[in-house]
Amino acid sequence: MLIASDPISASILISLVMLYLTLLLYIVIRVLKPKHSESSDESREMYLGGEHPSILSKPHVLQSGLYWAIVFRDFKKAYRGLVEKMHTGRVIDWAYYMTAWLLILLLLAIIALGISALV
């Protein structure tokens, strides 16, 4: 009951307990931390997702990069139109857009279910 009646003693005791637990956790982490050898040249190389670093010397284009290049080149007007109409800053414009988009997705889902029922 001494701690409950004296808030200063309680805060000091709780602070000391938290400090003790923090130091204990720090020591446990330091002891269990895996030891890595610093002499290995492989550990200093850049990780490229399992690829050899020579992959950087070969010029290549990712398929996703080609996709976005075609989309931005061919559908630039449509993209700009959507951005200009949807990015007005008004919430109601966003709500109209999202409602229309969800209705299109619902319509596509109904069509897909109808086709799969026929097959």
Secondary structure, DSSP 4 states (H G I P E B T S, - for coil): -HHHH-HHHHHHHHHHHHHHHHHHHHHHHHHHSPP--SS-SGGGSPP-TT--GGGGGS----HHHHHHHHHHHHTHHHHHHHHHHH-SS-HHHHHHHHHHHHHHHHHHHHHHHHHHHH-
